[in-house]
Amino acid sequence: MYTLLVEVYLGVPFGYEPDDEMRKLLEDFREMINFCIDYAYKRRITSYARLRRGVYGEWKRRWNYSTHFCHSACKIALAMLKKHRKKHKKGKPEAKKLFMQLDPQLYRFYGDKIRISVRPRKFIFINLKFGEYQKKFIDAWREGKLKTGEITVNENKIIIPFKKEVDLQNPREWIAIDINESNVTAVSSNPHVLRVDHELRTIHTTYFIIRRKIQKLARYKPKTARRLLKNYSDREKNRTRDLCHKISKEIVNFARQNNLGIVMEDLKGIRKRIRYGRQMNRRLHSWNFRDLQFYIDYKARLNGLPVEYVNPRGTSSLCPICGGKLAPNGHRLLRCLRCGYESDRDVTAGINMLRMRGAPLPLKAINEDSSPLLSEMERIVIKC
């Protein structure tokens, strides 16, 4: 068992009431970003140090703020230019929204309020709005268990990243999580099968049908249609986000209680790789696998559990024992014609992920017919 200390960040949103002075600061910061974008774009600058040296003199003549505002504007400008180039867009990007990012040298956090240093001996004090969720982080910060990082401020929210140093130990037992459209199946080496049935696909289908009906209205009442589309889109996002949090909480609680490391598939770029037609593309683009993986990842790390990702290739089609090709053998059952292994499709994917990680497999000894058998795994079904 080794010890690995890492810092884990979690952004927590706080509400506030911006005054005229705060709005002026946000508008000036937006101008700073666009000034830095224009300077870097014309001179093809990609280096932060070079951009900061180049803009500093003119920046100081235009704005009478603390120097760290210039540093933050340069970082954001380069990040926007990099994203713009990556998408192969022409021209240069433009900052339109009012927001700013402030490093710890520019603000001080008091728990119920924040002090922003605008210039030497000139401060803006902001009273924070928070509930029970935010209060847990404030109490932990006051006890010295958490620290704060670079904050993000927009027109109505301040997002404070709390950082915590956790010990990610290498546990003996692991749990592999297979994320599907209608369920999440987790197979642990201790052995357990945890199945979380959810309604994410039903939610997406319901709102897809609603949007189709609203789009027919757009021909006669375009403004009403746009307003309704936005309202229903926000409702869909809120419902799916809430459900993803509940699912991830159940899985991480189970892993924490059993001291299990977490293994997941690296699904980055899967939407670009798979092209099965219009309906499948729509389903893939509404599939919340990245949200679920993100929530599971940060909640696990906050609880000191390691998270690792494996290549998803062949997890649901190859035998975890001999590597042979699996054939369908009934509803969601797969069977290996070479060694006789047989199990549920989702469970097989979990066992393959455990094998890739090098974790113990939940298998019995080979039976009389030389066929590997699954252990009698305790099955837990949760509905979210």
ZILINCOR-V720273 format. One record per run of one state. SS is the DSSP state (helix for helix, strand for strand, loop for the rest). FROM is the first residue (numbers start at 0). LEN is the number of residues. Records with the same first field share a line. If there is no record, write none. Layout:
# ZILINCOR-V720273
SS->FROM-LEN, FROM-LEN
This chain:
# ZILINCOR-V720273
loop->0-4, 15-4, 43-4, 62-4, 86-12, 102-4, 109-3, 119-2, 127-1, 129-2, 142-4, 148-2, 154-2, 167-1, 169-4, 179-3, 188-3, 197-2, 217-4, 257-3, 266-3, 273-4, 285-3, 302-2, 305-1, 311-6, 318-6, 328-4, 336-5, 357-5, 363-10, 374-3, 383-1
strand->4-11, 98-4, 106-3, 112-7, 121-6, 128-1, 146-2, 150-4, 156-11, 168-1, 173-6, 182-6, 191-6, 260-6, 304-1, 306-5, 317-1, 324-4, 332-4, 341-3, 362-1, 373-1, 377-6
helix->19-24, 47-15, 66-20, 131-11, 199-18, 221-36, 269-4, 277-8, 288-14, 344-13
